[in-house]
């Protein structure tokens, strides 16, 4: 006799987060509009619903934040572009996009490859090592720090602050002393760096933003305030470090579990860009995004009232059989599909997506050159639990195994 357990999901439960995919499949099949009364949110888990919500920012607002623990308050005044709706979002998005032009991102390729070589070469004869802390966490941190304008000797301390921001505690999520202190420390550091850049500007994001102006909602041209500058750089520095680190950590684990596909990529590096998209679909670094309804919404025979918290479960959408076919739960580096929503969609599509793709591609290329095979050391993985970002903080690998 089969016992059917009660369907329950929340993004803070660490046991569920270890392997949420069976629960997410049940959400898609049994409760595509799911209600969690404990934390007071609704959840959308099917691809079509998640995509439609991303395309409708007028209904699904970001002004209450995108992280469950923060959504009880209006966050639009926090100065974070991901917590804004149009027209404020439109104005600031156009400004920030100047830092991620194809020319600027393309110009970073040699630097990314040099960083990868510098980190990987000493590990060739080192035996087993931590692919996350020795490599995957370092690459995006160094690249985004260079782009932002953080001096080389100050980058490692700020990387550790960023790691601490995503510290989670049971029942409280990211609303805890460790996370809050790290957020303050990073903000204070970047505010001081902005002052230094005012005196000595360079070819970096902070200097670009300092010298730029925007036209506000009243039609008045002005420069960004110090708080806006610090908030922008905090967001880009944090997101630019965390998500690519998770992507590469997931790649190390998945490719060890699928050695035939890893061998395919080693032999055919031209397939790596497609493998990056499959990694993002199959194991998205940011599988949950929050929204706040501005009106009543009718979905799946129920009404989501205006003023409700709604979680868009990107991680579930990427495995939806309705979009990706009956083998959606199978990892395939040669899979061809229309698109995924792991970078978001619509007006909040990740501004650094192209940079993340470049970093991921080059990091795998350089890894394969030195380590065409590896195994994950038994007991060598540590998962970092948060309500919005999912991945590993440690992946110890043994090359040549």
KEDO-374456 format. One line per 2 residues: number of its first residue (from 0); their letters; for each residue x, y, z of N, C-alpha, C. Coordinates in steps of 0.001 Angstrom, whole numbers, plus 500000, padded with zeros to 6 digits. Example, Ala and Ser with C-alpha at 12.3 -4.5 7.8 and 13.67 -1.06 7.14 Angstrom:
2
0) as) 513190:494310:507800:512300:495500:507800:513200:496700:507800; 512850:497750:507080:513670:498940:507140:512900:500030:507870
% end
This chain:
401
0) xx) 500846:498800:500000:500000:500000:500000:500878:501245:500000; 500631:502161:499086:501416:503379:498958:500798:504486:499794
2) xx) 501625:505143:500605:501156:506257:501417:501511:507564:500732; 500527:508403:500503:500750:509701:499870:500917:510746:500963
4) xx) 502078:511364:501010:502334:512378:502028:501671:513696:501639; 501393:514500:502655:500814:515814:502402:501781:516651:501572
6) xx) 501253:517376:500613:502083:518216:499749:502452:519487:500501; 503744:519673:500712:504216:520875:501402:505510:521342:500757
8) xx) 505625:522664:500558:506876:523249:500072:507040:524655:500643; 508250:524951:501063:508661:526330:501294:510150:526417:500973
10) xx) 510656:527594:500608:512045:527706:500150:513068:527791:501281; 512601:527781:502540:513510:527898:503675:513823:526532:504281
12) xx) 512988:525533:504019:513166:524198:504579:514409:523538:503966; 515442:523314:504789:516714:522808:504283:516607:521360:503799
14) xx) 515769:520572:504444:515610:519179:504017:514992:519110:502627; 513982:519932:502380:513388:519983:501039:514401:520498:500034
16) xx) 515177:521514:500431:516117:522154:499519:517225:521214:499064; 517505:520159:499825:518518:519197:499397:518154:518584:498054
18) xx) 516865:518305:497856:516382:517784:496573:514927:518191:496399; 514698:519411:495917:513318:519910:495830:512542:519409:494623
20) xx) 513218:518732:493688:512569:518431:492404:511356:517500:492524; 511373:516477:493374:510145:515672:493522:508968:516492:494047
22) xx) 509233:517395:494998:508157:518244:495514:507676:519200:494427; 508618:519770:493663:508225:520694:492596:507392:519980:491523
24) xx) 507708:518732:491234:506895:517987:490262:505477:517813:490785; 505351:517526:492066:504011:517406:492644:503285:518753:492598
26) xx) 503994:519838:492821:503356:521149:492703:502806:521345:491296; 503625:521047:490296:503175:521238:488902:501948:520393:488596
28) xx) 501946:519149:489091:500878:518214:488741:499635:518378:489615; 499842:518629:490917:498724:518606:491857:498260:519993:492301
30) xx) 499173:520948:492334:498818:522281:492851:499613:523348:492097; 499317:523547:490801:500079:524537:490033:499957:525957:490596
32) xx) 498906:526216:491338:498824:527420:492166:498777:526924:493605; 499882:527021:494289:500039:526445:495622:499975:527533:496679
34) xx) 499334:527230:497783:499222:528179:498893:499962:527640:500117; 500883:528438:500661:501566:528113:501902:501071:529084:502968
36) xx) 500310:528581:503930:499752:529434:504970:500780:529776:506052; 501763:528912:506238:502758:529163:507292:503510:530460:507033
38) xx) 503953:530655:505783:504718:531857:505431:503900:532850:504608; 502651:532514:504328:501750:533469:503691:502085:533798:502255
40) xx) 502386:532774:501431:502666:533048:500015:501935:532053:499123; 501799:532441:497857:501363:531550:496790:502594:531203:495952
42) xx) 502516:530082:495215:503649:529688:494374:503156:529205:493020; 503873:529640:491970:503634:529179:490603:504821:528317:490186
44) xx) 504531:527129:489668:505590:526161:489402:505665:525695:487950; 504631:525932:487153:504662:525525:485747:505347:526590:484893
46) xx) 506015:526127:483863:506768:527043:483002:505882:528162:482464; 504727:527820:481918:503870:528826:481281:503447:529897:482282
48) xx) 503165:529492:483512:502726:530456:484527:503880:531348:484980; 505055:530753:485160:506221:531536:485579:506601:532541:484495
50) xx) 506618:532094:483247:506958:532989:482141:505937:534122:482035; 504654:533799:482133:503610:534819:482021:503727:535849:483143
52) xx) 504056:535414:484346:504211:536355:485459:505387:537288:485224; 506494:536754:484700:507649:537595:484376:507281:538654:483323
54) xx) 506384:538287:482410:506014:539207:481328:504980:540248:481756; 504505:540159:482985:503431:541043:483440:503843:541768:484728
56) xx) 504840:542653:484657:505287:543344:485872:504245:544300:486434; 503259:544698:485622:502207:545564:486145:501347:544830:487166
58) xx) 501200:543517:486999:500425:542704:487937:501315:542096:489013; 502476:541603:488582:503407:540945:489505:504565:541907:489777
60) xx) 504387:542701:490801:505315:543778:491123:506541:543258:491873; 507659:543947:491666:508895:543649:492401:509124:544609:493567
62) xx) 508199:545526:493778:508416:546606:494746:508466:546129:496197; 507992:544917:496463:508095:544359:497812:509273:543399:497932
64) xx) 510194:543488:496995:511362:542627:497036:511133:541328:496303; 512200:540569:496154:512138:539303:495433:512549:538136:496325
66) xx) 512817:538409:497598:513235:537398:498566:512141:537277:499620; 511664:536067:499851:510495:535847:500708:510592:536569:502041
68) xx) 511758:536498:502685:511897:537067:504022:511733:538587:504054; 511870:539245:502904:511827:540707:502856:510475:541256:502400
70) xx) 509553:540390:502010:508402:540833:501237:507238:541386:502044; 507376:541472:503349:506301:542061:504151:506307:543583:504102
72) xx) 507329:544158:503484:507460:545613:503449:507713:546084:502017; 507337:547319:501735:507629:547934:500441:509128:548196:500370
74) xx) 509783:547570:499382:511238:547666:499257:511660:548617:498140; 510707:549289:497508:511033:550091:496327:511970:551247:496643
76) xx) 511960:551696:497905:512840:552806:498277:514239:552345:498666; 514485:551017:498593:515790:550491:498998:516878:550810:497979
78) xx) 516471:551259:496788:517458:551641:495791:517999:550496:494960; 517435:549292:495112:517877:548143:494335:517009:548014:493088
80) xx) 517647:547937:491940:516896:547921:490684:515970:546714:490594; 516353:545580:491200:515489:544401:491131:514261:544547:492018
82) xx) 514238:545581:492874:513076:545835:493723:512258:547014:493192; 512417:547336:491921:511715:548487:491349:510792:548056:490222
84) xx) 509760:548863:490001:508856:548713:488871:509036:549922:487957; 508550:549835:486705:508547:551022:485851:507693:552129:486494
86) xx) 508019:553410:486243:509055:553889:485308:510449:554005:485922; 510545:553951:487268:511865:554099:487899:512814:553011:487422
88) xx) 512300:551788:487316:513140:550683:486868:513658:550913:485454; 512799:551406:484585:513179:551608:483182:514358:552562:483061
90) xx) 514290:553654:483800:515346:554663:483741:516678:554110:484223; 516646:553443:485365:517892:552967:485959:518431:551739:485228
92) xx) 517554:550924:484703:517981:549753:483930:518789:550193:482718; 518327:551220:482026:519045:551716:480855:520443:552188:481227
94) xx) 520563:552789:482411:521869:553273:482844:522810:552114:483168; 522338:551167:483945:523188:550046:484348:523593:549197:483143
96) xx) 522709:549109:482156:523021:548303:480973:524254:548803:480231; 524616:550074:480450:525808:550598:479792:527069:549861:480223
98) xx) 527030:549271:481407:528209:548556:481905:528346:547174:481285; 527286:546675:480621:527304:545313:480101:527071:545285:478595
100) xx) 527592:546269:477899:527493:546281:476445:528282:545109:475874; 527925:544619:474672:528696:543541:474056:530183:543865:473945
102) xx) 530500:545116:473674:531917:545480:473557:532633:545323:474889; 532004:545801:475958:532651:545718:477266:532775:544271:477733
104) xx) 531708:543485:477561:531762:542078:477969:532764:541310:477118; 532739:541543:475808:533697:540872:474928:535125:541218:475282
106) xx) 535337:542430:475741:536677:542856:476104:537203:542195:477366; 536330:541507:478092:536743:540827:479321:537178:539381:479085
108) xx) 536991:538848:477875:537261:537428:477639:538703:537055:477960; 539660:537843:477502:541065:537522:477783:541347:537571:479274
110) xx) 540744:538544:479963:540950:538655:481405:540356:537446:482126; 539167:536998:481713:538545:535827:482325:539428:534597:482127
112) xx) 539948:534429:480914:540793:533263:480638:542085:533308:481451; 542651:534497:481604:543884:534631:482392:543619:534325:483864
114) xx) 542478:534763:484380:542120:534472:485771:541953:532971:485963; 541271:532314:485030:541081:530868:485121:542428:530141:485136
116) xx) 543324:530537:484240:544637:529890:484171:545417:530104:485467; 545365:531311:485975:546091:531625:487209:545599:530776:488377
118) xx) 544304:530518:488434:543734:529738:489524:543917:528236:489338; 543809:527749:488100:543822:526314:487858:545226:525724:487766
120) xx) 546167:526475:487219:547512:525916:487010:548131:525374:488294; 548058:526079:489430:548664:525529:490650:547963:524277:491179
122) xx) 546776:523976:490667:546016:522837:491163:546276:521559:490381; 546994:521672:489283:547203:520528:488396:547851:519365:489136
124) xx) 548820:519637:489981:549519:518579:490711:549160:518573:492193; 548039:519175:492541:547699:519341:493946:546903:518181:494525
126) xx) 546523:517195:493694:545630:516157:494188:544220:516696:494274; 543439:516207:495225:542065:516684:495332:542038:518132:495826
128) xx) 541010:518869:495418:540863:520257:495839:539396:520644:495816; 539105:521800:496400:537732:522306:496470:537467:523154:495237
130) xx) 536689:522606:494320:536436:523291:493055:535718:524624:493275; 534925:524726:494334:534221:525971:494617:535178:527025:495153
132) xx) 535749:526764:496323:536537:527794:496996:537861:528079:496282; 538442:527077:495645:539723:527283:494964:539567:527823:493554
134) xx) 538348:527733:492998:538180:528163:491600:536843:528843:491337; 535744:528112:491472:534434:528611:491013:533998:529885:491718
136) xx) 534340:530026:492999:533983:531248:493711:534914:532397:493364; 536113:532057:492945:537122:533085:492679:536927:533763:491326
138) xx) 536578:532982:490319:536509:533536:488955:535500:534680:488849; 534211:534442:489135:533257:535548:488982:533528:536695:489937
140) xx) 534029:536379:491134:534332:537438:492090:535405:538366:491547; 536459:537796:490988:537546:538620:490450:537100:539404:489221
142) xx) 536271:538772:488386:535821:539443:487163:534905:540614:487503; 533892:540373:488352:532955:541454:488659:533643:542526:489494
144) xx) 534589:542130:490353:535334:543120:491132:536145:544016:490208; 536750:543418:489196:537495:544205:488209:536559:545149:487466
146) xx) 535382:544651:487084:534424:545470:486347:533923:546624:487217; 533626:546325:488478:533129:547349:489391:534206:548373:489716
148) xx) 535451:547892:489860:536554:548792:490184:537149:548562:491560; 536939:547363:492130:537494:547025:493438:538979:546686:493280
150) xx) 539864:547343:494019:541296:547038:493922:541578:545574:494251; 542574:545025:493589:542857:543596:493694:543071:543144:495133
152) xx) 543788:543940:495914:544121:543534:497276:542928:543589:498226; 541801:544128:497773:540626:544246:498629:539510:543276:498231
154) xx) 539730:542498:497191:538651:541693:496628:538275:540498:497488; 539257:539828:498082:538959:538603:498817:538108:538887:500050
156) xx) 538400:539946:500763:537596:540286:501939:536143:540530:501550; 535932:541207:500426:534557:541491:500001:533860:540237:499484
158) xx) 534616:539305:498927:534012:538029:498515:533461:537291:499724; 534192:537311:500820:533708:536652:502038:532491:537373:502609
160) xx) 532441:538707:502480:531239:539427:502894:530030:538984:502074; 530237:538814:500775:529138:538394:499902:528665:536993:500283
162) xx) 529591:536086:500555:529201:534743:501001:528332:534825:502249; 528727:535691:503176:528005:535792:504452:526615:536390:504275
164) xx) 526427:537220:503256:525101:537799:503003:524061:536707:502803; 524481:535586:502216:523544:534506:501897:523442:533460:503012
166) xx) 523986:533790:504188:523838:532907:505342:522358:532809:505720; 521907:531610:506000:520499:531400:506324:520392:530675:507659
168) xx) 519354:530985:508424:519106:530317:509695:517677:529790:509712; 517469:528608:510307:516131:527993:510301:515064:528936:510847
170) xx) 513972:529036:510097:512843:529861:510525:512985:531338:510248; 514230:531804:510074:514469:533233:509849:514971:533510:508447
172) xx) 515454:532471:507766:516006:532683:506434:517204:533616:506477; 517207:534603:505575:518323:535542:505487:518176:536731:506432
174) xx) 517100:536764:507199:516940:537824:508203:517621:537381:509496; 518948:537428:509496:519709:537013:510663:520915:537939:510814
176) xx) 521550:537890:511964:522612:538833:512292:523816:538700:511369; 524188:537469:511030:525353:537263:510159:525125:537917:508804
178) xx) 523961:537648:508209:523645:538205:506895:523546:539727:506938; 522838:540258:507923:522656:541703:507999:523979:542434:508222
180) xx) 524837:541885:509076:526139:542515:509307:526997:542504:508047; 526913:541419:507280:527676:541337:506032:527154:542347:505014
182) xx) 525831:542516:504938:525259:543506:504026:525740:544908:504386; 525745:545209:505676:526202:546526:506120:527670:546726:505791
184) xx) 528486:545696:506053:529926:545805:505800:530217:546046:504326; 529520:545326:503447:529746:545502:502014:529283:546883:501568
186) xx) 528130:547324:502056:527602:548638:501666:528553:549757:502111; 529048:549661:503343:529976:550673:503854:531261:550683:503031
188) xx) 531756:549488:502701:532978:549417:501891:532772:550094:500536; 531668:549760:499858:531435:550308:498520:531179:551809:498568
190) xx) 530535:552292:499622:530343:553737:499765:531692:554449:499846; 532625:553847:500585:533959:554427:500666:534702:554356:499350
192) xx) 534515:553249:498627:535169:553104:497323:534637:554147:496342; 533356:554432:496403:532764:555455:495526:533429:556804:495769
194) xx) 533666:557141:497026:534348:558406:497335:535742:558433:496735; 536447:557316:496802:537785:557253:496212:537724:557411:494691
196) xx) 536686:556835:494078:536562:556925:492620:536184:558336:492177; 535517:559072:493027:535216:560466:492685:536519:561260:492541
198) xx) 537474:560944:493392:538759:561655:493358:539687:561122:492286; 539623:559790:492047:540493:559172:491051:539684:558200:490201
200) xx) 538924:558708:489235:538114:557823:488388:538983:556946:487496; 538412:555822:487095:539117:554908:486204:538168:554351:485159
202) xx) 538591:553276:484492:537753:552633:483479:536985:551495:484139; 536017:551828:484957:535270:550827:485707:533824:551281:485869
204) xx) 532998:550367:486381:531567:550628:486487:531263:551804:487407; 531917:551866:488559:531631:552954:489498:531936:554301:488866
206) xx) 533070:554412:488197:533434:555677:487546:532440:556021:486450; 531991:554994:485712:530997:555211:484661:529708:555764:485252
208) xx) 529244:555170:486352:527995:555609:486955:528124:556997:487584; 529284:557273:488185:529508:558602:488772:529400:559678:487699
210) xx) 529897:559397:486525:529900:560387:485449:528641:560413:484619; 527649:559581:484974:526417:559493:484193:525288:560272:484858
212) xx) 524288:560569:484085:523096:561231:484620:521854:560504:484132; 520751:560703:484843:519479:560112:484456:518418:561203:484430
214) xx) 517329:560922:483747:516169:561811:483760:515121:561166:484649; 514790:561792:485765:513891:561164:486732:512433:561251:486271
216) xx) 511532:560783:487128:510111:560710:486769:509493:562084:486521; 510115:563138:487035:509604:564497:486830:510243:565171:485629
218) xx) 511045:564407:484873:511693:564975:483700:512928:565796:484011; 513435:565688:485231:514609:566454:485640:515868:565599:485484
220) xx) 516861:566151:484806:518119:565427:484647:518961:565590:485913; 519473:564496:486410:520287:564547:487624:521285:563401:487623
222) xx) 522276:563514:488512:523218:562420:488708:522707:561496:489801; 523245:560300:489861:522857:559357:490899:523358:559833:492263
224) xx) 522570:559583:493287:523011:559894:494641:524033:558848:495092; 524739:559147:496179:525703:558189:496707:525022:556890:497114
226) xx) 523813:556980:497697:523088:555767:498077:522730:554935:496853; 522275:555588:495786:521940:554861:494570:523170:554184:493987
228) xx) 524295:554889:493978:525530:554298:493476:525934:553084:494298; 525872:553208:495619:526254:552095:496489:525295:550918:496326
230) xx) 524001:551201:496184:523024:550124:496016:523219:549394:494699; 523474:550148:493629:523727:549530:492330:524925:548598:492384
232) xx) 526022:549119:492903:527253:548329:492906:527135:547140:493860; 526418:547301:494969:526189:546178:495876:525465:545050:495159
234) xx) 524392:545398:494450:523612:544386:493736:524449:543686:492677; 525139:544453:491841:525896:543858:490745:527066:543032:491259
236) xx) 527736:543528:492281:528859:542818:492867:528383:541493:493476; 527265:541549:494187:526742:540358:494854:526227:539340:493845
238) xx) 525331:539778:492970:524747:538858:491994:525802:538320:491036; 526742:539172:490654:527779:538755:489717:528745:537749:490297
240) xx) 528817:537679:491619:529673:536695:492281:528925:535392:492532; 527737:535486:493103:527038:534311:493607:526539:533372:492517
242) xx) 525876:533919:491500:525172:533042:490572:526124:532210:489719; 527220:532802:489250:528165:532038:488427:528894:530998:489274
244) xx) 529173:531330:490529:529763:530353:491436:528869:529127:491549; 527552:529348:491724:526621:528219:491821:526564:527443:490506
246) xx) 526551:528149:489396:526530:527494:488086:527708:526542:487932; 528912:526997:488258:530110:526179:488085:530151:525034:489090
248) xx) 529704:525275:490318:529641:524192:491291:528680:523100:490856; 527519:523505:490343:526570:522527:489819:527171:521754:488651
250) xx) 527917:522453:487807:528560:521790:486657:529543:520726:487121; 530337:521027:488147:531323:520065:488632:530649:518780:489110
252) xx) 529529:518922:489801:528825:517755:490318:528123:516994:489198; 527375:517706:488368:526601:517049:487311:527494:516352:486286
254) xx) 528612:516978:485920:529478:516374:484913:530228:515176:485473; 530474:515152:486789:531040:513947:487408:530015:512815:487397
256) xx) 528743:513164:487530:527678:512159:487503:527369:511688:486087; 527793:512458:485082:527542:512128:483676:528865:512161:482902
258) xx) 529772:511209:483185:531106:511250:482566:531084:511140:481045; 530071:510487:480490:529981:510401:479034:529730:511770:478419
260) xx) 528886:512573:479070:528615:513910:478554:529819:514832:478780; 530507:514645:479887:531737:515419:480112:532757:515103:479022
262) xx) 532920:513827:478687:533857:513437:477630:533455:514057:476291; 532161:514155:476055:531659:514791:474833:532082:516251:474780
264) xx) 531987:516948:475906:532372:518361:475947:533882:518531:475810; 534647:517631:476403:536105:517695:476264:536497:517527:474797
266) xx) 535836:516604:474117:536152:516343:472707:535560:517386:471779; 534479:518018:472189:533771:518978:471329:533475:520250:472117
268) xx) 534478:521082:472357:534258:522298:473152:533248:523262:472549; 532952:523106:471250:531944:523963:470637:530551:523708:471206
270) xx) 530381:522596:471929:529086:522279:472533:528942:522946:473909; 530026:523476:474456:529993:524039:475807:528946:525145:475958
272) xx) 528812:526089:475007:527759:527104:475184:526366:526504:475354; 526068:525449:474602:524769:524796:474768:524673:524109:476125
274) xx) 525811:523541:476577:525829:522899:477889:525552:523907:479003; 526039:525132:478839:525768:526175:479833:524262:526413:479944
276) xx) 523573:526480:478802:522124:526704:478829:521402:525527:479478; 521866:524310:479211:521254:523138:479826:521498:523116:481334
278) xx) 522686:523492:481755:522966:523602:483187:522033:524612:483846; 521829:525744:483195:520949:526773:483745:519505:526295:483818
280) xx) 519073:525548:482820:517712:524990:482841:517563:523932:483916; 518528:523018:483969:518424:521832:484811:518655:522125:486287
282) xx) 519616:522991:486593:519943:523367:487970:520160:524876:488051; 519103:525678:487984:519280:527134:488003:519862:527625:489323
284) xx) 520859:528498:489281:521442:529018:490520:520459:529809:491375; 519470:530433:490738:518454:531189:491475:517080:530621:491134
286) xx) 516617:529618:491885:515399:528918:491490:514092:529509:492000; 514150:530586:492810:512925:531162:493373:513022:532684:493341
288) xx) 512004:533326:492773:511926:534788:492763:510550:535217:493266; 510527:536231:494115:509276:536699:494679:508670:537858:493898
290) xx) 507346:537923:493910:506601:539032:493338:505415:539355:494256; 504761:540500:494014:503675:540990:494853:502549:541447:493939
292) xx) 501365:540879:494105:500276:541168:493170:499668:542546:493420; 499423:543247:492338:498823:544582:492419:497308:544547:492188
294) xx) 496798:543379:491810:495357:543219:491587:494997:541757:491841; 493705:541476:491924:493266:540085:492023:493641:539346:490736
296) xx) 494078:538091:490874:494463:537283:489712:493733:535946:489788; 493109:535568:488695:492433:534277:488607:493367:533277:487942
298) xx) 493685:532202:488661:494587:531175:488133:494142:529801:488627; 494033:528871:487709:493744:527481:488049:492539:527361:488984
300) xx) 491508:528156:488691:490270:528058:489435:490285:528697:490806; 491332:529451:491102:491422:530130:492393:491719:531614:492168
302) xx) 491503:532398:493220:491779:533819:493160:492941:534154:494077; 493977:534753:493492:495085:535296:494278:494743:536763:494525
304) xx) 494503:537138:495766:494068:538517:496024:495172:539532:495755; 494782:540754:495464:495750:541846:495380:496491:541948:496707
306) xx) 497777:542290:496624:498574:542401:497842:499077:541075:498361; 499176:540080:497481:499664:538758:497884:501117:538555:497476
308) xx) 501830:537782:498292:503177:537351:497938:503078:536117:497032; 503769:536177:495893:503769:535061:494949:505220:534694:494647
310) xx) 505558:533426:494813:506896:532953:494476:506863:532274:493120; 507734:532720:492231:507892:532118:490912:509000:531080:491015
312) xx) 508640:529812:490874:509598:528727:491104:510282:528382:489780; 511287:529171:489451:512054:528979:488219:512649:527586:488157
314) xx) 513115:527080:489297:513718:525753:489321:512752:524670:488897; 511489:524832:489231:510462:523895:488791:510129:524101:487316
316) xx) 510027:525358:486895:509686:525663:485505:510672:525018:484532; 511948:524958:484911:512968:524375:484044:512852:522878:483863
318) xx) 512079:522215:484718:511870:520760:484603:510436:520415:484184; 509696:521411:483706:508285:521196:483377:508163:520386:482085
320) xx) 507574:519206:482186:507391:518341:481018:506513:518991:479967; 505656:519910:480372:504763:520569:479420:505545:521452:478447
322) xx) 506724:521917:478859:507568:522761:478017:508721:521989:477404; 509318:521069:478154:510560:520424:477717:510400:518953:477366
324) xx) 509165:518434:477402:508938:517057:477002:509083:516074:478147; 508794:514800:477882:508765:513789:478941:510114:513512:479591
326) xx) 511198:513925:478955:512529:513693:479533:513096:514954:480178; 512233:515835:480631:512684:517117:481200:513585:516929:482414
328) xx) 513453:515795:483093:514278:515523:484273:515620:514890:483911; 515917:514784:482631:517191:514214:482198:518151:515325:481790
330) xx) 519388:515253:482283:520427:516225:481941:521037:515825:480602; 521082:516774:479651:521568:516472:478298:522237:517718:477724
332) xx) 523571:517690:477625:524296:518877:477174:524026:519202:475714; 523440:518266:474974:523099:518523:473569:521605:518765:473363
334) xx) 520896:518961:474432:519464:519238:474334:519251:520569:473601; 518259:520601:472728:517881:521847:472064:516489:522244:472548
336) xx) 516357:523470:472964:515065:523946:473445:514947:525431:473145; 513732:525924:473225:513417:527290:472811:514092:528309:473730
338) xx) 513908:528157:475035:514477:529094:475993:514249:528560:477400; 514854:529220:478364:514580:528928:479769:514351:530266:480474
340) xx) 513929:530194:481727:513654:531424:482479:514629:531586:483645; 515779:530936:483558:516727:530957:484675:517431:532291:484837
342) xx) 517421:533130:483801:517918:534500:483917:516775:535486:484121; 515592:534972:484442:514431:535837:484483:513869:536008:483078
344) xx) 512977:536963:482934:512326:537182:481643:511706:538568:481673; 511606:539191:480517:510978:540503:480466:511880:541589:481016
346) xx) 511274:542573:481711:512032:543754:482117:513103:543451:483157; 512953:542334:483888:513940:541989:484911:514895:540891:484443
348) xx) 514973:540669:483143:515960:539723:482628:517343:540142:483122; 518127:539177:483567:519413:539458:484204:520315:540320:483327
350) xx) 520693:541496:483838:521495:542425:483053:522890:541860:482778; 523350:540952:483636:524679:540378:483463:524675:539004:482823
352) xx) 523588:538626:482152:523471:537278:481592:524593:536967:480611; 524917:537907:479728:525968:537635:478744:527329:537444:479402
354) xx) 527598:538221:480450:528849:538051:481171:528884:536691:481853; 527769:536274:482455:527711:534967:483110:527974:533850:482110
356) xx) 527415:533975:480922:527641:532956:479889:529109:532900:479469; 529727:534066:479318:531147:534107:478956:531984:533467:480054
358) xx) 531729:533832:481304:532495:533274:482419:532307:531763:482507; 531070:531296:482378:530807:529864:482466:531490:529093:481358
360) xx) 531393:529611:480136:532018:528920:478992:533524:528821:479160; 534166:529944:479457:535622:529948:479554:536083:529117:480750
362) xx) 535365:529197:481861:535743:528413:483034:535715:526919:482741; 534702:526452:481999:534656:525036:481654:535729:524683:480625
364) xx) 535935:525539:479654:537000:525277:478675:538346:525090:479364; 538673:525993:480266:539973:525941:480935:540040:524773:481929
366) xx) 538923:524435:482539:538896:523262:483413:539178:521993:482624; 538492:521823:481494:538661:520610:480694:540078:520472:480156
368) xx) 540734:521585:479853:542110:521517:479347:543041:520856:480362; 542781:521081:481627:543669:520579:482687:543122:519345:483388
370) xx) 541793:519254:483449:541164:518157:484177:540046:517552:483320; 540389:516707:482365:539336:516125:481514:538448:515136:482261
372) xx) 538934:514615:483382:538123:513706:484199:538310:514054:485670; 537298:513757:486454:537374:513914:487909:536201:513186:488550
374) xx) 536338:512952:489843:535252:512428:490659:535035:513372:491837; 533799:513473:492281:533522:514223:493500:533907:513336:494682
376) xx) 534699:513858:495592:535143:513107:496762:533930:512754:497623; 533770:511489:498025:532637:511119:498889:532582:512002:500138
378) xx) 531418:512561:500386:531252:513468:501516:531879:514825:501306; 532296:515115:500076:533032:516346:499803:532192:517517:499340
380) xx) 530874:517383:499405:530016:518507:499009:529299:519082:500227; 529164:520397:500235:528379:521096:501249:527435:522037:500511
382) xx) 526155:521859:500754:525167:522710:500088:524897:523941:500939; 524852:525109:500279:524490:526342:500975:523006:526585:500769
384) xx) 522287:526718:501870:520835:526865:501800:520443:528334:501928; 519679:528821:500959:519044:530131:501056:517651:529994:500451
386) xx) 516842:531019:500600:515483:530952:500068:515412:531373:498603; 516514:531815:498032:516468:532325:496654:517594:531811:495767
388) xx) 518759:531514:496355:519904:530996:495600:520172:529576:496077; 520439:528672:495137:520648:527265:495490:521929:526757:494845
390) xx) 522745:526088:495610:523986:525535:495084:524894:525102:496209; 526160:524915:495865:527130:524382:496820:528085:525467:497291
392) xx) 528527:525319:498542:529619:526155:499041:530930:525379:499041; 530850:524064:498856:532051:523228:498758:531786:522054:497829
394) xx) 532701:521816:496910:532691:520629:496063:534144:520168:495923; 534512:519152:496700:535873:518633:496616:535919:517589:495505
396) xx) 536884:517761:494599:537015:516835:493485:538400:516217:493476; 538464:514995:492931:539730:514287:492760:539965:514119:491259
398) xx) 540846:514932:490661:541086:514856:489211:541684:513526:488805; 541390:513147:487561:541978:511949:486981:541354:510672:487434
400) x) 540261:510754:488166:539633:509538:488690:538594:508995:487702
% end
